[in-house]
Amino acid sequence: MLARLLFCAGIATVVFEKDQSPDSRKAQGGTLDMHENTGQKALIEAGLWDQFQGVARYDAEDLIITDRHNRVYYESRGES
């Protein structure tokens, strides 16, 4: 996001990627919690809001905490 904001301001940037491949973090899963006054504002300022709306998942309200054996320690089902 910062690189995009700098680019929009005419500041050249270089992003160095540490991951070995584009798929190396797929197993992490999860969804960002984008609040109006922080993440959403940054997306709008970076000109990425419309793209974000195309992929945003507003249905991801459940929170389940498990261990590596999939034993559930906490579960909260959000409203859909």
Legacy VTK file of the C-alpha trace (Angstrom):
# vtk DataFile Version 3.0
C-alpha trace
ASCII
DATASET POLYDATA
POINTS 80 float
0.000 0.000 0.000
2.775 2.432 0.885
4.524 1.803 -2.441
1.278 2.624 -4.269
0.804 5.864 -2.302
4.396 6.911 -3.010
3.959 6.078 -6.702
0.770 8.195 -6.852
2.767 11.061 -5.325
5.421 10.744 -8.037
8.033 9.142 -5.790
9.941 6.228 -7.324
9.938 3.097 -5.182
11.312 -0.419 -5.279
9.617 -3.313 -3.468
11.791 -6.270 -2.513
9.791 -9.456 -1.956
11.039 -11.919 0.654
8.661 -14.776 -0.185
9.961 -17.441 -2.553
6.803 -17.494 -4.700
3.448 -15.715 -5.065
1.749 -18.765 -3.494
4.003 -19.146 -0.455
1.477 -17.496 1.921
-1.708 -19.067 0.553
-1.964 -21.473 3.470
-2.203 -18.587 5.954
-5.705 -17.674 4.852
-7.584 -15.062 6.784
-9.104 -11.731 5.909
-7.985 -8.197 6.654
-10.193 -6.128 8.922
-10.327 -2.839 7.023
-11.774 -0.011 9.125
-13.160 3.192 7.562
-10.672 5.561 9.175
-7.538 3.487 8.532
-7.241 0.776 5.868
-10.246 1.844 3.811
-9.042 5.436 3.760
-5.611 4.302 2.555
-7.174 2.221 -0.227
-9.218 5.214 -1.401
-6.194 7.530 -1.351
-4.173 4.965 -3.315
-6.895 4.711 -5.957
-7.478 1.041 -5.157
-10.967 1.192 -3.621
-12.842 -0.113 -6.691
-10.445 -3.045 -7.044
-10.806 -3.807 -3.344
-14.600 -3.844 -3.654
-14.275 -6.456 -6.393
-12.526 -8.940 -4.100
-13.672 -7.953 -0.589
-15.432 -10.659 1.422
-17.933 -9.140 3.800
-19.196 -12.563 4.829
-16.047 -13.546 6.731
-17.295 -12.828 10.241
-16.445 -16.146 11.888
-13.410 -16.528 14.153
-12.117 -20.009 14.935
-8.845 -20.610 16.760
-7.357 -24.088 16.442
-4.038 -25.786 16.983
-2.059 -27.601 14.303
-4.224 -30.704 14.839
-7.382 -28.669 14.157
-8.490 -28.913 17.802
-10.835 -25.951 18.381
-9.955 -23.677 21.313
-12.230 -20.762 20.515
-15.138 -20.319 18.129
-17.299 -17.279 17.491
-19.807 -17.314 14.644
-20.546 -13.888 13.192
-23.879 -12.779 11.852
-24.459 -13.273 8.121
LINES 1 81
80 0 1 2 3 4 5 6 7 8 9 10 11 12 13 14 15 16 17 18 19 20 21 22 23 24 25 26 27 28 29 30 31 32 33 34 35 36 37 38 39 40 41 42 43 44 45 46 47 48 49 50 51 52 53 54 55 56 57 58 59 60 61 62 63 64 65 66 67 68 69 70 71 72 73 74 75 76 77 78 79
